[in-house]
């Protein structure tokens, strides 16, 4: 039947989580767009790196 492996890939940070974090940490309305842009940029880099690693792991797994 071949190899089978369930794979879960990470998703981006939810807008609600980011909004709540800003609220809890008293980020001002003026600073919020900058903070959100920085977190989205870091999240994008992390997701690209993590998904690339997952794809490499799957390829190694399927090779044998």
C-alpha positions as CSV (number, residue, x, y, z in Angstrom):
1,X,0.0,0.0,0.0
2,X,2.9,2.3,0.5
3,X,3.9,4.7,3.2
4,X,1.4,6.9,4.9
5,X,2.1,9.9,7.1
6,X,-0.3,12.5,8.4
7,X,1.1,16.0,8.1
8,X,0.1,19.1,9.9
9,X,1.4,22.4,8.6
10,X,1.4,25.5,10.8
11,X,-0.8,28.4,9.8
12,X,-0.4,32.1,10.4
13,X,-1.1,33.9,13.6
14,X,-4.8,34.6,13.9
15,X,-5.8,38.3,13.7
16,X,-7.8,37.9,17.0
17,X,-4.7,36.6,18.8
18,X,-2.6,39.5,17.6
19,X,-5.3,42.0,18.5
20,X,-5.6,40.4,22.0
21,X,-1.8,40.5,22.5
22,X,-1.8,44.2,21.6
23,X,-4.6,44.8,24.0
24,X,-3.0,42.9,26.9
25,X,0.3,44.6,26.4
26,X,-1.2,48.1,26.2
27,X,0.1,48.8,22.6
28,X,-1.2,52.2,21.6
29,X,-3.4,52.7,18.6
30,X,-0.5,54.7,17.0
31,X,2.0,51.8,17.5
32,X,-0.4,49.0,16.6
33,X,0.1,49.1,12.7
34,X,3.9,48.9,13.1
35,X,3.7,46.1,15.6
36,X,1.3,44.1,13.5
37,X,3.4,44.6,10.3
38,X,6.5,43.4,12.2
39,X,4.8,40.3,13.6
40,X,3.2,39.5,10.2
41,X,6.6,39.8,8.5
42,X,8.3,37.5,11.1
43,X,5.4,35.0,10.9
44,X,5.7,34.9,7.1
45,X,9.4,34.1,7.4
46,X,8.8,31.4,10.0
47,X,6.0,29.8,8.0
48,X,8.2,29.6,4.9
49,X,11.1,28.1,6.9
50,X,8.9,25.6,8.8
51,X,6.9,24.5,5.7
52,X,10.2,24.0,3.8
53,X,11.5,21.8,6.6
54,X,8.3,19.8,6.7
55,X,8.4,19.2,2.9
56,X,12.1,18.1,3.2
57,X,11.1,15.7,6.0
58,X,8.3,14.2,3.9
59,X,10.6,13.8,0.9
60,X,13.1,11.9,3.1
61,X,10.3,9.8,4.6
62,X,9.0,8.8,1.2
63,X,12.5,7.9,-0.1
64,X,12.8,5.3,2.5
